[in-house]
Amino acid sequence: MPLVTLTGREEIARGTMAFHFSRPADFDFRAGQAIDLTLIDPPETDEEGNTRAFSVVCAPFENQLMVATRMRDTAFKRVLKSLPLGTAVKLEGPSGSFVLHRKAEKPAVFLAGGIGITPFSSIIRQATHDNAPHQLYLFYSNRRPEDTAFLDVLNETAKNNPRFHFIPTMTKMENSAQEWHGETGHIDRDLLVKSLSSLQGPIYYMAGPPAMVTAMRWMLVKAGVDEDDIRSEEFSGY
Ligand SMILES: Cc1cc2nc3c(=O)[nH]c(=O)nc-3n(C[C@H](O)[C@H](O)[C@H](O)COP(=O)(O)OP(=O)(O)OC[C@H]3O[C@@H](n4cnc5c(N)ncnc54)[C@H](O)[C@@H]3O)c2cc1C
């Protein structure tokens, strides 16, 4: 198993951190894929063990590996948060086939709730870098702007990439101290039809905690989307 070293970490939203690791020269992955990270001899552990899967947040063209996670109070996350920079962890992968489809005439519609943004961040970064011809729609739901990872960078990308359409929505603005002039409420059929010329035609991608993925799939099927056009990545463990 190759080793990678922690090169940096920062808070990217309330209770959410990004972790940066060195990227081995021979480590290839496709945008949207996940890796397994294993802590080596951590000072504490729990019944889930020392390994977690994370979607890679950065893109294959970048010279690093970045992951992001909601910081709950578990042994793995406590240790990760306090690891000295330069510490080695084990890397396995990449795994999964949650990658952008090839037929560029079909738009891609990404549905992300909270930390489910991670694989889409990678796909959007790489598609923008490659000037990919696909139309990309990202519907991204969070409680408040304070909780929304990568909000600024995604807004910036939408300004620079005319094929990337960004629709963030907030579900708990009553608890926010920030101003918000965008969409509010959960991602539902009405929000989709405001931006998409037709619900039939795009390939839909959903990622996040299993309950959220199940709810989104049900919403799409009820709205008449063909199940063959729906792809999902469940962050089992949440
Ligand atoms: C292919 C794949 C890709 C993945 N990609 C990612 C990724 O990019 N980012 C990522 O974060 N995870 C990702 N995951 C999930 C990840 O591997 C972990 O399982 C997940 O982060 C949960 O971590 P944890 O086990 O430390 O428990 P956590 O769920 O972080 O914490 C569990 C504890 O928190 C408590 N808790 C549960 N919900 C809440 C809440 N809402 N508020 C406060 N406390 C709560 C629980 O009671 C429990 O004690 C992925 C999983 C897979 C399979």
PDBQT file of the ligand as one rigid body, heavy atoms in Angstrom, charges set to zero:
ROOT
HETATM    1  C1  LIG A 301     -17.289   5.611  -1.916  1.00  0.00    +0.000 C 
HETATM    2  C2  LIG A 301     -17.381   6.440  -0.675  1.00  0.00    +0.000 A 
HETATM    3  C3  LIG A 301     -17.001   7.788  -0.719  1.00  0.00    +0.000 A 
HETATM    4  C4  LIG A 301     -17.075   8.576   0.440  1.00  0.00    +0.000 A 
HETATM    5  N1  LIG A 301     -16.702   9.886   0.351  1.00  0.00    +0.000 NA
HETATM    6  C5  LIG A 301     -16.763  10.668   1.471  1.00  0.00    +0.000 A 
HETATM    7  C6  LIG A 301     -16.366  12.039   1.422  1.00  0.00    +0.000 A 
HETATM    8  O1  LIG A 301     -15.935  12.555   0.375  1.00  0.00    +0.000 OA
HETATM    9  N2  LIG A 301     -16.455  12.762   2.563  1.00  0.00    +0.000 N 
HETATM   10  C7  LIG A 301     -16.925  12.215   3.739  1.00  0.00    +0.000 A 
HETATM   11  O2  LIG A 301     -17.015  12.930   4.740  1.00  0.00    +0.000 OA
HETATM   12  N3  LIG A 301     -17.302  10.939   3.819  1.00  0.00    +0.000 NA
HETATM   13  C8  LIG A 301     -17.229  10.143   2.719  1.00  0.00    +0.000 A 
HETATM   14  N4  LIG A 301     -17.596   8.829   2.804  1.00  0.00    +0.000 N 
HETATM   15  C9  LIG A 301     -18.016   8.295   4.133  1.00  0.00    +0.000 C 
HETATM   16  C10 LIG A 301     -16.802   8.102   5.023  1.00  0.00    +0.000 C 
HETATM   17  O3  LIG A 301     -16.062   6.976   4.586  1.00  0.00    +0.000 OA
HETATM   18  C11 LIG A 301     -17.186   7.904   6.497  1.00  0.00    +0.000 C 
HETATM   19  O4  LIG A 301     -17.925   6.723   6.619  1.00  0.00    +0.000 OA
HETATM   20  C12 LIG A 301     -18.006   9.057   7.008  1.00  0.00    +0.000 C 
HETATM   21  O5  LIG A 301     -17.265  10.266   6.901  1.00  0.00    +0.000 OA
HETATM   22  C13 LIG A 301     -18.419   8.802   8.455  1.00  0.00    +0.000 C 
HETATM   23  O6  LIG A 301     -17.303   8.972   9.300  1.00  0.00    +0.000 OA
HETATM   24  P1  LIG A 301     -17.251   8.350  10.750  1.00  0.00    +0.000 P 
HETATM   25  O7  LIG A 301     -17.279   6.880  10.664  1.00  0.00    +0.000 OA
HETATM   26  O8  LIG A 301     -16.050   8.932  11.430  1.00  0.00    +0.000 OA
HETATM   27  O9  LIG A 301     -18.592   8.749  11.453  1.00  0.00    +0.000 OA
HETATM   28  P2  LIG A 301     -19.466  10.107  11.437  1.00  0.00    +0.000 P 
HETATM   29  O10 LIG A 301     -20.764   9.841  10.751  1.00  0.00    +0.000 OA
HETATM   30  O11 LIG A 301     -18.680  11.277  11.017  1.00  0.00    +0.000 OA
HETATM   31  O12 LIG A 301     -19.798  10.240  12.941  1.00  0.00    +0.000 OA
HETATM   32  C14 LIG A 301     -20.599   9.305  13.564  1.00  0.00    +0.000 C 
HETATM   33  C15 LIG A 301     -20.942   9.884  14.915  1.00  0.00    +0.000 C 
HETATM   34  O13 LIG A 301     -21.537  11.173  14.747  1.00  0.00    +0.000 OA
HETATM   35  C16 LIG A 301     -22.846  11.190  15.223  1.00  0.00    +0.000 C 
HETATM   36  N5  LIG A 301     -23.618  11.916  14.195  1.00  0.00    +0.000 N 
HETATM   37  C17 LIG A 301     -24.251  11.386  13.143  1.00  0.00    +0.000 A 
HETATM   38  N6  LIG A 301     -24.871  12.343  12.419  1.00  0.00    +0.000 NA
HETATM   39  C18 LIG A 301     -24.614  13.522  13.056  1.00  0.00    +0.000 A 
HETATM   40  C19 LIG A 301     -24.956  14.876  12.787  1.00  0.00    +0.000 A 
HETATM   41  N7  LIG A 301     -25.725  15.222  11.741  1.00  0.00    +0.000 N 
HETATM   42  N8  LIG A 301     -24.470  15.826  13.615  1.00  0.00    +0.000 NA
HETATM   43  C20 LIG A 301     -23.699  15.487  14.666  1.00  0.00    +0.000 A 
HETATM   44  N9  LIG A 301     -23.356  14.214  14.960  1.00  0.00    +0.000 NA
HETATM   45  C21 LIG A 301     -23.813  13.248  14.186  1.00  0.00    +0.000 A 
HETATM   46  C22 LIG A 301     -23.232   9.753  15.350  1.00  0.00    +0.000 C 
HETATM   47  O14 LIG A 301     -24.118   9.578  16.409  1.00  0.00    +0.000 OA
HETATM   48  C23 LIG A 301     -21.920   9.067  15.619  1.00  0.00    +0.000 C 
HETATM   49  O15 LIG A 301     -21.573   9.086  16.981  1.00  0.00    +0.000 OA
HETATM   50  C24 LIG A 301     -17.527   8.019   1.672  1.00  0.00    +0.000 A 
HETATM   51  C25 LIG A 301     -17.890   6.670   1.718  1.00  0.00    +0.000 A 
HETATM   52  C26 LIG A 301     -17.833   5.890   0.572  1.00  0.00    +0.000 A 
HETATM   53  C27 LIG A 301     -18.208   4.437   0.675  1.00  0.00    +0.000 C 
ENDROOT
TORSDOF 0
